[in-house]
Amino acid sequence: MTARGAAGYAAMFEGLRRRSEGAFVPFLVVGDPDPDTSLDLLRTLARSGADALELGLPFSDPVADGPVIQAAATRALTRGLRLDTCWEIVATVRREFPELPIGLLVYANLVLGRDPEAFYRRAARAGVDSVLVADLPVREAPRVHAVSREAGVAPILIAPPNAGPDRLAQIARGSEGYVYVVSRAGVTGADDRIRDDGARLLAALRGLGSAPPLLGFGISRPEHVRAALRMGAAGAISGSAVVSHVPALADRRAELLAAVGDFVAGMKAATRSPT
């Protein structure tokens, strides 16, 4: 059980290219609403067609996340969830789905507030392929990303909508596995429609030879996935729209798993028919 880093994503994207598909990557907070249900939810994502997983480690101040994902982190923490339990859940998913790329979206305090080397070694042992640190200070990025690579974990960077040419070039050089392209400013949350502002970023990143770009923030419907692919994204990431199923059905596990499975299957189907 080891991390494959960028190689895991490269294999995924090559398989998708051969099938003329885009990637669909759902996000969930590990441990929400409780460890057992969380593990079953992650299994459901994988079995319903997810091409990769993006997972959040619960954090008390998730500044890049909107109210839906903030509430998910609070639910997990309120139950006394420990980081060791999160690693155990991730490791179980890695054992059961050895080819599925697994990425983490975390906050800097979880990495810098302890020992970055120990954090990335633990992530690698759990089978994590990539880590995106949402609020990583610019001055800390080179050191943290070097530690990440040393552990065999791909660093992922965010391309924000206001990124200029120099910043985009840095992102293209530094992000491995994929680039997380933000479709709009602000925090995470489902949108009614996807703006086409990301098309410029996607074209610029491809021109710079970046890792495949995935479009995120606001992806909540199959038509959003198709729009992302038409804009030139290699796929789409959906977080709040997945997480929003949890609070309504947390006490009815079978219904929750069915609803999440149906959602993921529908979003994945859109990657096969982008027009």
N, C-alpha and C positions, 0 to 999 in steps of 0.2 A: 504494500500500500504506500505508494510514493507519488509526489507531485510530478506532473509531466510538463508543467509550465507552458510556454508558448507552443511547444510541440503538440499538446493536446488540442489547442485551438486550431493550429494549422491543419491537423488531420480532420477536424470537424468541418472547416471551411472547404477543404478539398473534396470531401464527400458531398457536401451541399452543392458545390460547383458541378460535380459530375451528374447530380440529379436535377440541376437547374432550379435549385431552391434557395431561398433566403433563410437566415437563422431567426428562430424565435427563442428568446431567453427570458424566462420569468424570474421574478424576484420574490423572495419571502424572508421574513425575519426568523432566524433560527430560534426555536423554543416557544414560538407563538402558536397557539395560546397556552400550550403546555408541551413538555418534551415529547411525549408519546404521540400526540396528535401532530406535532411539528414533523416528526420523522415520517409519519404516514403521508402528510402533505407533500413532502419532498419526494417520496416514492411516487406519488400520484403525478407530480410534475414530470418526472422522468418517463413514466409509463404512458403519459398522454401525448408525448411528442416533443417535449422540450429538447432543444439542441444543446443547450448548456444551462447551468444554473448560476444565478447571481444571488448571493445570500448575505444578509445583514447580521452582524453580531449586535445584540441589544446594547444600546448606549443611552445614557440619561439625557444627553443634549444633542440629538441628531440634527444639526443646524441646516443641512441640505435637504432635509426631508419635510414633507408636508404633514398635515394632521393625521392622515390614515396610517402612515408608517411610524410616525411618532407614537401613536396609540398602540401599535403592535409592539414596539420596544417596551413601552410602559407595562403592557400586559405580561410580557415575559419576565421583566424585572420584578414586578409586583409579586410574582409567584416564587421569587427567590432563586431564579435561574442563575447558575454559576457558569463561568466561562468553560470550565472543564466539561460540563455537560454539553455545551455547544460543540466543542471539539469532538466529543464522542458521537454526536449526531452526524456531524460532517463525515467522520471516519466511516461510519456505518453506510452512509450513502455512497462513499467512494468504493467500499468493498462490494456493494451490491450492483453498482453501475460503473465498472472500471474504466470505460471509454468516455464517459460523460464529463466534459470540462466543468470544473467547479471554481467559481470566483467568489471572493468576498468583497463587500463594500463596507468599509469600516471608517472610524474616525481616529484622528491622530493621537488622541489621548490613550487609546487602546494599544497603540504601537509605541509612541514616544514616552508615555507615562510609566512604562515598565522598562523592558530590555528589548530593543528592536530585534536583536539577533535571536533571542529566545522566542519572540513572537513568530518570526518567520520560520524558525526551525519547527516550532509546534504546528504551524499551518502546513508546512511541507509534510510532516509526519501524518497529519490527518488526510492528506491527499488533495489539498487545495492547489489549484493550478495558477491562480492569479489573485492579486490583492489591489484594490483601488482604495486609496486613502483620501476621502472626500475633501478634507480640510487640511491637507498637508502643507505646512509653511514652505514657501519657495526655497528658503535657505536650507531647509532640512531635506529637501527632495533628493539631491544627489547621493547623500549618505544612505538614506533609507532605501532608495532604489538599488544601490550597490549591495546592500544587505539582502534585499529581496532576491536579486539575481544570484547571489552566492548560495542562497538556500534552494535555488531551483524554482522559485516562484516568480511568475511574470508580473512586472509592474504595469498597471493600467492607468492611463491618464485621461482626464476629462478635457474635451474640446468645447469651451463655452461659446455662445453665439457671438460674443464681442471679441474673440481672439483675433489679433492681428497677424501679419505674415511671420514675424519673428517667433511669436509664441506658438503658432501652428507648426513651424519647423521644429521647435523644441519638442512639441508633443509627438510629432511624427517620428522623431529620432528616439524618443524615450519610452513610448508605449509599446508593449509587446503583447502578442495574443490578439488584441483588438484595441480600438480607440472608442471610448464612450463619448458620443457626440450628443450634446444637450440641445434639444430642439427649441428651447426658449429659456429666458432668464427666470430666476425665482427658484422655488423649491419643487420637490416632486409632487405629483398629483395628476389625476386623470383629466383629460381635456375632451371637449366635444369635437374638436377638429385639430389636425396637425398642420401647423404653419409650414410654409415652404422655405423659411429662413435658413434651415439647415442645409439646403442644397449647395450653397456657396462653400460652407465648411467641408461638406462631403467631397466636392470636386477638388478643393484645395488639398485636402489630405491625400486623396488618390494621386494627385499630381506630385506630391512629395514622397510617394512610395510608402505611405504609412501602413501599419497593420490594418486589417479590414475594419471599417467604421460601423459601429452599431448605434442606431438612433434611440434615444431614451427621453424620458420626461413627457408624460401625457399620452403614452400609447395605451389605449384602452379598448379599441375595437378592431375587428379584422380590416376594416378600410384604412385604419391608421397604419397597420403593417404594410398593406399594399402601397400606401402613399410613401412610406419610408423607402421601400424598395424602388419605387419609380424615381425618387429623388437621388438614388445612387447609393443608398446604404446597403451594407451586406446583410443587414437584418435589423431587428428591433428588440428592445428591452422593455418589459412591462412590469411595473412594481405595484403602484397603488391599486390598480384595477384587480390584481391578483389578491393582494392583502385584504382588500375591502370585503371579500367573501367571509373572512374569518369571524369578525365580531357577531355577525347576524346568525351564524350557524355553528358557533363554537361548541354549543351543548348538544349538537346533533351531528356526530362525526360522519356518519355515512352520507348524509345530505351534503355536508361540507366537502367531503372528498369528491363526490359526484359533481358538484357545482364547479369546483376548481378544475377537475379533469375535463369537463365539457368546455370550460373557458379556454384552457390551454390547447385542446384539440382544435377548437375553432380558430384560434389565433395562428396555430401552426399551419392549418389548411390554407390560410391566406398567403403564406410564403410560397405556395406552389402555384398560385394564380394571381400574380401581381398586377395584371391589367384589369 
